[in-house]
Structure formats: C-alpha cells, structure tokens
Amino acid sequence: MRYLVVLLFICNSAFFYGQELPLLKASEKDSANVKAKQDYTSFSKDKDKPEFTIKDYKIISHARDTTFLDTTISIQKEYKYNFLRKDDFELMPFSNIGQPYNSLGVTVKQNILYPSLGAEAKHFNYMEVQDISYYRVPTPMTELMFKTTLEQGQLLDALLTFNMTPRLNISLAYKGFRSLGKYQFNEAESGNFRTSAAYETKSGRYRIRTHIAAQDLLSEENGGLALKEFQFESGNTNFTDRSRIDVNFTNANNKVLGKRYFFEQEYDLFKKSRDTTRSRENYLTLGHQFNYESKYYQFRQTAQDDYFGDAFVSAITDKATLKTMFNQGYVELGNKTLGVLKGNIALYNYNYFFDSKLINATGEEISNQLKGEEITVGAHYGKTIGGFKLNGGIDYRVLGDLTGSIINATASYQLKSGAKATFGINASSKMPNFNYLLYQSDYVNYNWQNNEVFEKERVNGLLLGLDSKLLGSLSAEYNIIDNYTYFTSTATQEQIDGGEENAAVRPFQEGNSVTYLKIKYNKEFKVGNFALNNTVMYQQVDQTNNVLNVPQLVTRNTLYFSKDVFDRAMHLQTGVTFKYFTAYNMNAYNPLLGEFYIQNREELGGYPLLDFFINAKVKQTRLFLKAEHFNSSFTGFNFYSAPNYPYRDFVIRFGLVWNFFS
C-alpha cells in the first residue's frame, strides 16, 4: 500500500501540470522532430520549447521490441480492456475479478528453460520478467486505467514515466484492486508494484536497464458451490442473490507473494554505426544479465475440512518457497553481411523448500528441499535477407538435473502485397514445475516427492502462420508432447459422490505421447461504419488417455459500429460480442494447490456469452462501458468456468484509460 500512496502523489503532481499533447500536422512533424533532436532537454515553458508527437513516447519490451504510445480506440483495445490488460480469447474467467482463469486453449511451446514454483492458476496476474516495459519519453507521461469490479472494490493501474536526462528514463507503476464478489467468501485483491529504468551513455556504447517488482495476490477460497443443482442450475429465484448460495467452506485463503530484482548491462567494444533511428551495422557487444527472485505460495485454513481429506493438525498452514538467482554473460556480434550472432553462458541457482521434513505412516521420508545449480550455454542467430527474416537459437544444459534444452527456429517472408508468411520449429525438454516434484501439506494426501521418479517433459512442434490484410491472420501449430505432466484426482467413486474429489489430487506423468493441433484464424469485414470481427480456433488432441482436455471449437464474433461524432470531438464505438466454445471435460480447480486438474466425469461448456459495449475516445481519454453476459438469465444456468465454479451473472461495468502529458 505504501507504494500506491507514493505513486498517487506523483501522479497527482503530474496531473496539475498536465497538458494535452500537441498532435502535429503531417507537414509539421519532420521539422518538429528535427528541432526536438537539437534541443531535446529543453523543457521550459517558453515558446522555444520543442513540440512532440505521440510517436516520440516509446515503449520498449524485454525483447527490445519498440512501439509508441497508442491512444487510439479499436476493437483490439476493447478485447484488452480487462483485468489482465491483454486479449483473453483463450481464457475463461471465474465469477470474481482476480480469480483463476480456466484454459480454452493450450500453449505448450516452452521458452523458459527452468521449472517455476507452480500454483499456475494463481499466476495469471503475476508479472514476469518479460512483462515489464521500459520507456523513452521526451516529457513526463502518465497513464491511468480504472475499472469497476464486483461489489465493494475497484481496479486501478497507474503508470508514470519520465526522464532525468535524455538518456535516463524511469517509470513507476502500481496495479491494485479489490473485489468482494457476488458469492460467499469470494473476495480477491492484489498489488503489483514495479519500477524500471533505462540508461545509456552519451556515446551510446554503454547501456543498462533494470527493474524491481514487488507483488502480492490474495484471494479467499470457498471450494465452489455445495448444492449447485438446486440453488444455481434450477434458476430458483430465492438464490438470484448469489450471497445466499451455500459454498463448500468459508475459512480458507491462498496467497502468492514475490519480489524480483533485475539488472542488465551492455558495452560495445566497437561499433561502426549506431543511433536512435538505425540499427547497429557492425558491432561487438559484451553483456551481463542478473535476476534474483524470491517467491512463495501459501494456503491457509483455520480448521481441517473433509473436502481435502484427513490432516495431521487442525489448523492448516502450507507454504512453498522458491528463491532463484540467474547470472548470464553473453557476447553479441553484429555484421551487416553476416547477420547477428550471440553466444551466452548462464548460471542458475535455485532453492525450493518447506519448513520441515515429513515421515509418513509407512516410514517414507519426504524431504523439505530441492537445492542446486544449473549451468547452460546457448547460441542465437538472426539475419534479414531481402524479404526473408531468419531467427534461431539453442540453449543446452551443461550441468544440473532440472534443465534440458530449448531449440527454436523461425523463418518469415514479407510479400510485396504486405502479407507475411511464417514457418517455425521448436524442441524443448525440462523438468515439470517444482510443485510436481516435491510438495508438503498439513493434509495427509498432499505430500509427495517425485524428483527422482519423473522424467523431463519433451515438446516438439511446428508452426505455420500467414498474416494478410486481405485474407486475415491464420496460425497453425502441431506439437508432440512426451512425459506430459498433470494433476488428477485419485478419489474413490464414493468420495466423488460425497463431494470429496479434492481429497486426493496428485501429480502424474503420461507414458504415451500426446499430439496437439491448434488452428486459429482472425478476419474483420467492414462495410461503411459497421464491422464484423471474427476469431475462430479449432483444436484436436490425439491421446491414449484423456490427460489434455480442450474444447474442439472456440469462436468470438463482434458486430460493432464506429464513427466520429459531435463534430469529430468524440470517436464512438458500440457493438455486441458473441463468444462460444463446445462442451468438453473442463479442468477442475483445486484451491489448496492453486492448480487445475484433469477430470473426465463431467462435460461443461456449449453455452453462449453475449456482451454489449459502448466505448468512446475524447482527446487522450478512452471511456468503456460494458454489459457483460447480458443473456445469463434467459439462456440457462449452466454457465460454469470449472466444475462447481459458475461464471458471472449479468453485470454492468465501466471505466477509462487516460493519458496525460507534462
């Protein structure tokens, strides 16, 4: 909370001195940009102060992709205006904001060589290294994103970025929310503080970027509905007030807390050409990257509940902690003729632990720690030849037990028509997440050690893509997965009938190969001020046992109208979004582990989701109003996000995204 107070104070100060960014005419842009370069540090209030366009406010990703601030309004902005601030087409949210998302599509390609802590269902709002942005701005810029939640709460994501000098840019940001929810014991809240900085010397030969992230995500857990057929599915008017519906328990919560310190520096040993508008042609760069992160996942319950089976003690306090430190040194050689070649060596230290060892009833000892180090080497190459762009890389384990290798290669071709074709291959292997390998709990059936039993997961895949303004965007991927690792329940039929399926959820590895095909297509049709945006995804899984369950078809179709109104003072956008996915064995949620697990007894899905929205843009402010799931009361009460966990009822929510400049 102290981070939020500091950030709001700074944002309010910027607000009082804020001004609308001048949007220059096309004929003025070139001269203004030249003037800005000549007098970049002039921020005085006099007439000689340089003017900037929106494109001078640059956002740089962890992968060093650079975009500029976008204050327009579009259908893509509508799709991203949510809690995660990204398109959630392949996700199915729970009833309350900040709770888990079930997966309608699967991403099996692995880009990270090391296992993570686990509790994946609790990490959708956890910002990883690749989620942190860096900035290059000529004047201070603030962005405020606000949206209402569900009962007694709100969501605010505030960002302030500024430069101390033209070469030192700093950002401060805080995303905080609280939502009580419609059901009993369903409250969720979180705080994501992050600050980043990027600096380069006047010569441009030495560069650093760094960030700090402190995050906590907390939610109450009620175990889902206890009497769903009578109180929910029947449409009984006595329970339209969802707080009257009985839930499985009201005494548990789980939490993820993490702190991260990231630092990267580069030095050019030599360079032929490098400036802010052109890429380096010939150079040799030495680099170093450091990342330290401490994170824990905790489940607490004031008293044992048969929902999870027998326990060693009456009050439950489970806590899994992971501390990691990553050091990588690299050399990057760039040549206009040969391309870019990068070699690296990395040291990864990990310490995953619990508070004590466990000896079970059979005398088997379950340790409380997995600790060690991994050494990997890698090489990456990139080259553009005419319309072809080639990228490839390999990272390989030299020392350690957790990692294996990652091989990625892509080739893209830019056609004269503007269309882009892409082909890629990938192969990876690594151990499953730590909570599959070792876990301890006060509940008897939630203790295991598999680090010497489980094998590395292996994924081999192909990717094809076509992006065309005329034909639309098409992507297809085909993957073969070996040693697929998953959670499932080993409860007896009697336990399942008694609502105690979660009394024995454990990790397993599939001994047979699983093949997964995903084809995704997007195309928008426009007629005058009307447009129809369509996204369709087809999935097919070939498997001996049902361990990877996804809907065969997912579709989202938005019919909307957009036009400038009030003498072009406002841009208005309004329409209806239809989303549908076929029925399938939807994964169930386990609040003790913070994970989804496989279930093959109940098919869910096959229901429509209809949203009505009105969005508008006034200057640099985007306004959003949405009636979510307005068909909930007349298309049947069978809308679930997971077994026993309903999706939300009809609700009207509103908010805004506002950029202002100093």
C-alpha positions in Angstrom: 0.0 0.0 0.0 2.9 2.4 0.7 4.0 2.1 -2.9 0.5 3.1 -4.1 0.5 6.2 -1.9 3.8 7.4 -3.3 2.7 6.7 -6.8 -0.6 8.5 -6.5 1.2 11.5 -5.0 3.5 11.7 -8.0 0.6 11.1 -10.5 -1.5 13.9 -8.9 1.5 16.3 -9.1 1.8 15.5 -12.8 -1.9 16.0 -13.3 -1.9 19.6 -12.1 0.8 20.4 -14.6 -0.6 18.2 -17.3 -1.3 19.4 -20.8 -2.7 17.9 -23.9 -0.1 16.6 -26.2 0.1 18.6 -29.4 -0.8 16.4 -32.4 1.2 17.9 -35.2 0.1 18.2 -38.8 1.9 16.0 -41.3 3.8 19.0 -42.7 5.0 20.0 -39.2 6.2 16.6 -38.0 9.6 16.5 -39.7 10.6 20.0 -38.6 9.4 19.4 -35.1 11.3 16.1 -34.8 14.5 17.8 -36.0 14.1 20.6 -33.5 13.4 18.0 -30.7 16.7 16.3 -31.5 18.6 19.6 -31.5 17.1 20.7 -28.2 15.9 17.5 -26.6 16.5 18.6 -23.0 14.6 21.9 -23.3 11.5 21.6 -21.0 11.0 25.3 -20.3 7.5 26.8 -20.5 8.6 29.4 -23.1 7.8 29.5 -26.8 11.1 27.7 -27.7 10.0 24.5 -26.0 10.1 21.7 -28.6 6.8 20.0 -29.6 6.5 16.3 -29.8 4.1 13.8 -31.4 2.6 10.7 -29.9 5.3 8.6 -31.7 8.0 10.2 -29.6 6.7 8.4 -26.5 8.3 5.0 -26.9 7.6 1.7 -25.1 10.4 -0.9 -25.2 9.7 -4.6 -24.3 12.0 -7.0 -22.6 12.8 -8.5 -26.0 13.7 -4.9 -27.1 10.8 -4.5 -29.5 9.9 -0.9 -29.6 6.4 0.6 -30.1 5.0 4.0 -29.4 2.2 5.0 -27.1 -1.2 4.3 -28.7 -4.1 6.5 -27.6 -6.5 5.3 -30.3 -9.6 3.2 -29.7 -10.2 0.0 -31.6 -11.8 -3.4 -31.2 -8.4 -4.8 -30.1 -8.5 -2.2 -27.2 -11.9 -3.5 -26.3 -10.6 -7.0 -26.1 -7.7 -5.9 -23.9 -9.7 -3.8 -21.5 -9.9 -6.3 -18.7 -8.1 -7.3 -15.5 -5.1 -8.8 -17.3 -4.9 -6.0 -19.9 -4.5 -8.5 -22.7 -6.8 -10.4 -25.1 -8.3 -13.3 -23.1 -9.8 -15.1 -26.0 -8.3 -18.5 -24.9 -9.2 -18.0 -21.2 -12.4 -18.5 -19.2 -12.6 -16.2 -16.1 -14.1 -17.2 -12.8 -17.1 -15.3 -11.3 -15.0 -12.7 -9.5 -12.2 -10.5 -10.7 -8.7 -11.6 -9.8 -9.6 -15.3 -9.5 -8.2 -18.1 -11.8 -8.8 -18.5 -15.5 -9.6 -21.8 -17.0 -7.8 -22.6 -20.3 -9.8 -22.8 -23.5 -6.5 -23.2 -25.5 -3.1 -24.5 -24.5 0.4 -23.1 -25.1 2.8 -26.0 -25.0 5.8 -24.3 -26.6 8.4 -23.7 -23.9 10.5 -20.5 -23.9 11.9 -20.8 -20.4 14.5 -23.4 -19.6 13.8 -23.7 -15.9 10.8 -25.0 -13.8 8.7 -22.5 -11.9 7.3 -22.6 -8.4 3.9 -23.9 -9.5 0.4 -22.8 -8.4 -0.1 -21.8 -12.0 -3.8 -20.9 -11.5 -2.7 -18.1 -9.2 -0.1 -16.6 -11.6 -2.3 -15.0 -14.3 -1.8 -11.6 -12.8 1.8 -12.2 -11.8 4.1 -10.0 -13.9 7.2 -11.9 -15.1 10.5 -10.5 -16.4 9.1 -10.4 -20.0 6.0 -8.4 -18.8 8.0 -5.4 -17.6 8.3 -2.5 -20.1 10.9 0.3 -20.4 10.3 3.7 -21.8 11.9 6.5 -23.7 9.9 9.7 -23.4 10.7 13.4 -24.1 8.4 14.7 -21.3 6.7 13.1 -18.3 3.7 10.8 -19.3 1.1 9.3 -17.1 -1.4 6.6 -17.8 -4.4 5.8 -15.5 -6.5 2.7 -16.1 -9.6 2.4 -13.9 -12.4 -0.2 -14.0 -15.2 -1.1 -11.6 -15.2 -4.6 -10.1 -17.9 -6.8 -8.5 -19.2 -5.4 -5.1 -17.2 -3.1 -2.9 -14.0 -2.6 -4.8 -12.2 -1.2 -7.9 -9.3 -1.8 -10.2 -6.6 0.9 -10.8 -3.4 0.6 -12.9 -1.3 3.7 -12.7 1.9 4.5 -14.5 4.2 7.4 -14.5 7.3 7.6 -16.7 9.7 10.5 -17.1 13.4 11.2 -18.0 16.0 12.8 -15.8 18.1 13.3 -18.9 17.5 12.3 -22.5 19.5 9.1 -21.8 17.9 8.2 -18.4 14.3 7.1 -18.4 12.5 6.0 -15.3 9.0 4.5 -14.7 6.9 3.9 -11.6 3.7 1.8 -11.7 1.2 0.2 -9.4 -1.7 -2.0 -10.2 -4.0 -2.6 -7.3 -7.5 -4.0 -7.0 -10.1 -5.4 -4.5 -13.4 -7.1 -5.3 -15.7 -8.6 -2.8 -17.5 -10.8 -5.4 -21.1 -12.0 -5.6 -20.8 -15.3 -3.7 -19.9 -16.0 -0.1 -16.2 -15.9 0.9 -15.1 -14.9 -2.6 -13.1 -11.8 -2.1 -9.9 -11.2 -4.1 -7.3 -8.5 -4.0 -3.7 -7.9 -5.3 -1.0 -5.3 -5.6 1.6 -5.2 -8.4 4.3 -2.6 -7.8 7.1 -2.2 -10.4 9.7 0.4 -11.3 12.0 0.3 -14.3 14.9 2.4 -15.5 17.0 2.5 -18.7 20.2 4.5 -19.2 22.8 4.8 -21.9 26.0 7.0 -22.0 26.3 9.9 -24.4 28.3 7.9 -26.8 25.8 5.1 -26.7 28.4 2.4 -26.0 27.3 1.5 -22.5 23.7 0.7 -21.7 21.8 -0.6 -18.6 18.2 -1.4 -17.8 16.8 -2.6 -14.6 13.5 -3.1 -12.8 12.2 -4.0 -9.4 8.8 -5.8 -8.9 7.0 -6.5 -5.7 3.7 -8.4 -6.0 1.2 -10.0 -3.7 -2.0 -11.8 -4.8 -4.5 -12.8 -2.2 -7.9 -14.5 -2.5 -10.5 -16.2 -0.3 -11.4 -19.7 -1.4 -14.8 -21.3 -0.9 -14.4 -24.6 -2.8 -17.2 -23.9 -5.2 -21.0 -24.5 -4.8 -22.2 -27.1 -2.4 -25.7 -27.6 -3.8 -25.4 -26.4 -7.4 -28.4 -28.3 -8.9 -30.9 -26.9 -6.5 -29.6 -23.5 -5.8 -27.9 -22.5 -9.1 -28.9 -24.6 -12.1 -32.6 -24.7 -11.3 -32.9 -20.9 -11.6 -34.6 -20.8 -8.2 -35.5 -17.1 -7.7 -34.7 -17.4 -3.9 -31.0 -17.6 -4.9 -30.7 -14.9 -7.5 -28.9 -13.1 -4.7 -25.8 -15.2 -5.1 -24.6 -14.5 -1.5 -27.4 -16.9 -0.3 -26.0 -19.9 -2.1 -24.2 -22.4 0.0 -20.5 -23.0 -0.6 -18.2 -25.8 0.5 -16.2 -23.8 3.1 -15.7 -20.3 4.3 -12.4 -20.5 6.2 -9.6 -20.7 3.6 -7.4 -18.4 1.5 -4.3 -18.7 -0.6 -1.6 -16.2 -1.5 1.3 -15.6 -3.9 4.0 -13.1 -2.9 7.1 -12.3 -4.9 9.9 -9.8 -5.1 12.3 -9.5 -8.0 15.4 -7.5 -8.8 16.5 -7.5 -12.5 19.6 -5.9 -14.0 21.1 -6.0 -17.5 24.1 -4.1 -18.9 25.8 -4.0 -22.3 29.1 -2.4 -23.6 30.0 -2.0 -27.2 33.7 -2.9 -27.7 33.5 -1.4 -31.1 30.8 -0.1 -33.4 30.6 1.4 -36.9 27.1 2.9 -36.9 24.6 3.3 -34.1 22.0 6.0 -33.5 18.4 6.2 -32.3 16.9 5.7 -35.7 19.1 3.0 -37.3 20.1 -0.4 -36.0 23.8 -1.1 -35.5 25.5 -2.3 -38.6 28.8 -3.6 -37.3 29.5 -4.1 -33.6 30.8 -6.4 -30.9 29.0 -6.2 -27.6 29.6 -7.7 -24.1 26.6 -8.2 -21.9 25.6 -9.3 -18.5 22.1 -10.1 -17.1 21.3 -10.7 -13.4 17.9 -11.7 -11.9 17.1 -12.5 -8.3 13.6 -13.5 -7.2 12.1 -14.7 -4.0 8.5 -16.0 -4.1 6.2 -18.1 -2.0 2.8 -19.7 -2.3 0.7 -20.2 0.8 -2.6 -21.9 1.6 -4.2 -21.4 5.0 -7.4 -22.8 6.5 -8.5 -22.2 10.1 -9.7 -25.8 10.5 -9.4 -29.1 8.7 -12.1 -29.9 6.2 -13.0 -33.3 4.8 -13.1 -31.6 1.4 -9.3 -32.2 1.3 -9.3 -35.4 3.4 -7.5 -36.1 6.6 -5.0 -33.8 8.1 -2.1 -34.0 10.6 -3.2 -30.9 12.5 -6.4 -29.0 13.0 -5.3 -25.6 11.5 -3.8 -25.7 8.1 -0.7 -23.6 7.0 1.0 -24.8 3.9 3.8 -22.7 2.4 6.2 -23.5 -0.5 9.1 -21.1 -1.1 11.3 -20.7 -4.2 14.4 -18.5 -4.3 16.3 -18.2 -7.6 19.4 -16.3 -8.8 20.2 -16.1 -12.5 23.5 -14.8 -14.0 24.2 -14.8 -17.7 27.1 -13.4 -19.6 27.0 -13.0 -23.4 28.8 -11.8 -26.4 26.9 -10.4 -29.4 28.5 -9.8 -32.8 26.6 -7.9 -35.5 27.6 -7.6 -39.1 25.7 -6.1 -42.0 26.6 -9.0 -44.2 26.7 -11.9 -41.8 23.9 -11.0 -39.5 23.7 -11.1 -35.7 25.3 -13.9 -33.7 25.0 -14.2 -29.9 26.6 -16.7 -27.5 25.9 -17.0 -23.8 26.7 -18.9 -20.7 24.4 -18.9 -17.7 24.4 -20.0 -14.0 21.1 -20.6 -12.3 20.9 -21.2 -8.6 17.6 -22.4 -7.0 16.4 -23.2 -3.5 12.8 -24.6 -3.3 11.9 -25.5 0.3 9.3 -26.1 3.1 9.7 -25.6 6.8 10.2 -29.3 7.9 10.8 -32.8 6.7 8.0 -35.3 6.7 8.0 -39.0 7.6 4.7 -40.6 6.6 2.8 -43.6 8.1 4.8 -46.1 6.0 8.1 -44.7 7.2 8.9 -43.0 3.9 10.8 -39.7 4.3 9.8 -36.7 2.2 12.5 -34.1 2.2 11.8 -30.4 2.6 14.2 -29.0 0.0 15.3 -29.1 -3.6 18.5 -27.1 -4.0 21.2 -26.9 -6.6 22.6 -25.0 -9.6 22.3 -25.3 -13.4 24.8 -24.3 -16.0 23.7 -23.7 -19.6 25.3 -22.5 -22.8 23.5 -21.1 -25.8 23.8 -19.6 -29.2 21.4 -17.4 -31.2 21.4 -16.1 -34.7 19.4 -13.6 -36.7 19.6 -12.4 -40.3 17.5 -10.5 -42.8 17.9 -11.3 -46.5 15.7 -9.3 -48.8 12.2 -10.2 -47.7 13.3 -13.1 -45.6 13.9 -12.8 -41.8 15.7 -15.7 -40.1 16.0 -16.3 -36.3 17.2 -19.3 -34.4 18.7 -20.3 -31.1 19.7 -23.2 -28.9 20.2 -23.3 -25.1 21.6 -26.5 -23.7 22.3 -27.9 -20.2 25.9 -28.4 -19.2 25.4 -29.1 -15.5 22.3 -29.8 -13.4 19.2 -32.0 -13.1 16.3 -29.7 -13.9 17.0 -28.4 -17.4 17.4 -30.0 -20.7 17.5 -27.9 -23.9 15.5 -25.5 -26.0 15.8 -25.2 -29.8 13.8 -22.6 -31.7 14.0 -21.5 -35.3 11.7 -19.3 -37.4 11.7 -18.0 -40.9 9.4 -15.3 -42.2 8.9 -13.7 -45.6 7.4 -10.3 -46.3 5.4 -10.4 -49.6 5.1 -7.4 -51.8 1.4 -7.3 -51.1 2.2 -6.7 -47.5 1.3 -10.2 -46.4 3.7 -12.1 -44.1 4.3 -15.8 -44.1 6.0 -17.6 -41.1 7.4 -21.0 -40.5 8.9 -22.2 -37.3 10.1 -25.3 -35.4 10.8 -25.9 -31.7 12.1 -28.6 -29.5 12.4 -28.4 -25.7 12.9 -30.5 -22.6 12.9 -29.7 -18.9 11.6 -31.0 -15.6 8.0 -30.1 -14.6 7.3 -27.3 -12.1 8.6 -27.7 -8.5 5.2 -28.5 -7.0 5.1 -31.6 -9.2 8.5 -32.7 -7.9 8.1 -32.0 -4.2 5.2 -30.9 -2.1 4.3 -30.9 1.6 1.0 -30.1 3.2 -0.8 -30.5 6.6 -3.3 -32.6 4.7 -2.2 -36.2 4.6 -2.8 -36.9 0.9 -0.9 -33.8 -0.4 2.6 -34.9 0.3 4.9 -36.4 -2.4 8.4 -36.4 -3.8 8.9 -37.2 -7.5 12.2 -35.5 -8.4 13.9 -38.9 -8.9 10.8 -40.5 -10.5 9.5 -38.0 -13.0 11.3 -37.5 -16.3 11.8 -34.3 -18.3 8.8 -33.2 -20.4 9.7 -33.1 -24.1 7.8 -31.0 -26.7 8.5 -31.0 -30.4 6.4 -28.7 -32.6 5.8 -27.0 -35.9 4.3 -23.5 -36.5 2.8 -22.0 -39.7 1.5 -18.5 -40.0 0.0 -16.1 -42.6 -0.8 -12.5 -41.8 -2.6 -10.7 -44.6 -4.7 -7.5 -44.6 -6.9 -9.0 -47.4 -7.1 -12.7 -46.2 -6.8 -12.2 -42.5 -4.5 -13.8 -39.9 -4.0 -17.6 -39.8 -1.8 -19.6 -37.5 -1.4 -23.4 -37.1 0.7 -25.3 -34.7 1.3 -29.0 -34.3 3.0 -30.4 -31.2 4.1 -33.8 -29.9 4.4 -34.0 -26.1 6.2 -36.8 -24.2 6.0 -37.3 -20.5 3.1 -34.8 -20.2 2.7 -34.0 -16.5 -0.7 -33.2 -15.0 -2.7 -33.3 -11.8 -5.7 -35.5 -11.4 -7.8 -36.9 -8.5 -7.4 -40.5 -7.2 -10.5 -40.2 -5.1 -12.9 -43.2 -5.0 -16.3 -43.0 -6.5 -17.8 -42.9 -3.0 -15.6 -39.8 -2.2 -16.6 -38.2 -5.5 -20.3 -38.8 -4.8 -19.8 -37.2 -1.4 -18.2 -34.1 -2.9 -14.7 -35.1 -1.8 -13.0 -35.4 -5.1 -10.3 -33.0 -3.9 -9.4 -35.4 -1.1 -6.7 -36.9 -3.3 -5.3 -34.8 -6.1 -1.8 -35.8 -7.1 0.7 -35.3 -10.0 1.2 -37.9 -12.7 3.1 -38.3 -15.9 1.6 -39.7 -19.1 3.6 -42.6 -20.5 2.2 -42.2 -24.0 2.8 -39.4 -26.5 0.1 -36.7 -26.8 -0.3 -34.8 -30.1 -2.0 -31.4 -30.1 -3.1 -29.4 -33.1 -4.3 -25.8 -32.9 -5.5 -23.7 -35.8 -6.5 -20.1 -35.2 -8.0 -17.6 -37.7 -8.9 -13.9 -37.4 -10.6 -11.7 -40.0 -12.5 -8.5 -39.9 -15.1 -7.4 -42.5 -16.0 -3.7 -42.9 -19.0 -2.1 -44.6 -19.1 1.7 -44.1 -19.2 2.4 -40.3 -20.0 -1.2 -39.5 -17.5 -4.0 -38.9 -17.7 -7.7 -38.1 -14.6 -9.1 -36.3 -14.2 -12.9 -36.2 -11.8 -15.1 -34.3 -12.2 -18.9 -34.6 -10.0 -21.6 -33.0 -10.0 -25.3 -33.8 -8.2 -27.8 -31.6 -7.7 -31.6 -31.9 -5.9 -33.8 -29.4 -4.7 -37.4 -30.2 -4.0 -39.3 -26.9 -4.3 -42.7 -25.4 -5.7 -41.4 -22.1 -7.7 -38.2 -21.6 -5.0 -36.1 -20.0 -5.2 -33.0 -22.1 -8.7 -31.7 -22.4 -9.6 -28.7 -24.6 -12.8 -27.6 -26.5 -12.7 -28.6 -30.1 -14.1 -25.2 -31.3 -13.9 -21.7 -29.8 -15.3 -18.7 -31.6 -15.7 -15.0 -30.8 -17.6 -12.7 -33.2 -18.1 -8.9 -32.6 -20.5 -6.8 -34.7 -19.8 -3.1 -34.0 -20.4 0.4 -35.2 -17.8 3.2 -35.0 -17.9 6.8 -36.1 -16.7 10.3 -35.2 -19.5 12.3 -33.6 -20.0 15.8 -32.1 -18.1 17.5 -34.9 -15.2 14.9 -34.6 -14.8 15.8 -30.9 -15.5 12.2 -29.9 -15.0 8.8 -31.6 -17.8 6.4 -30.7 -17.7 2.6 -30.8 -20.6 0.3 -29.9 -21.5 -3.3 -30.6 -22.2 -6.8 -29.4 -19.7 -9.7 -28.8 -20.7 -13.3 -29.1 -18.4 -16.0 -27.6 -19.0 -19.7 -27.6 -17.0 -22.9 -27.0 -18.1 -26.5 -27.5 -18.7 -28.7 -24.4 -15.7 -30.7 -23.1 -14.3 -32.1 -19.9 -13.4 -28.8 -18.4 -10.5 -28.9 -15.9 -11.4 -28.7 -12.3 -9.8 -26.3 -9.8 -8.0 -27.2 -6.6 -7.7 -24.2 -4.2 -5.2 -26.0 -1.9 -2.6 -26.4 -4.7 -3.7 -23.3 -6.7 -3.8 -25.6 -9.7 -6.3 -27.0 -12.3 -6.5 -30.8 -12.5 -7.9 -33.2 -15.1 -11.4 -34.5 -14.7 -13.3 -36.8 -17.1 -16.7 -37.2 -15.4 -18.5 -34.0 -16.4 -18.7 -32.1 -19.7 -19.2 -28.3 -19.4 -19.5 -25.6 -22.0 -21.7 -25.3 -25.0 -23.3 -22.1 -23.9 -23.2 -18.6 -25.4 -21.7 -15.5 -23.8 -23.1 -12.1 -25.0 -21.6 -8.7 -24.1 -22.9 -5.3 -25.2 -20.4 -2.4 -25.1 -20.2 1.3 -25.7 -16.7 2.8 -26.0 -15.6 6.4 -26.8 -12.4 8.4 -27.2 -12.2 12.1 -26.2 -8.7 13.6 -26.8 -6.3 11.1 -25.0 -9.1 9.6 -22.8 -10.8 6.3 -23.7 -14.1 5.5 -22.0 -15.5 2.0 -21.7 -19.0 0.8 -20.7 -20.0 -2.9 -20.9 -23.0 -5.0 -20.1 -21.3 -8.4 -19.5 -23.1 -11.7 -20.1 -26.5 -10.0 -20.5 -28.0 -13.3 -21.7 -27.3 -15.0 -18.4 -31.0 -15.0 -17.2 -32.6 -16.4 -20.4 -30.2 -19.0 -21.8 -30.0 -21.4 -18.9 -28.0 -21.5 -15.7 -25.3 -23.9 -16.9 -22.5 -21.4 -17.4 -19.5 -22.7 -15.5 -15.9 -21.7 -15.5 -14.9 -25.0 -13.9 -16.9 -27.8 -12.2 -18.8 -26.2 -9.2 -17.5 -22.7 -10.1 -20.0 -20.6 -12.1 -19.1 -17.8 -14.5 -20.5 -14.4 -13.5 -24.1 -13.3 -14.0 -25.2 -10.2 -15.9 -23.3 -7.1 -14.7 -22.7 -3.6 -16.0 -19.1 -2.3 -15.5 -17.4 0.9 -16.7 -14.0 2.6 -16.6 -11.4 4.5 -18.5 -7.9 4.7 -19.7 -6.4 8.2 -19.6 -3.0 9.5 -20.8 -1.8 13.0 -20.0 1.5 14.7 -20.5 3.6 17.4 -18.8 
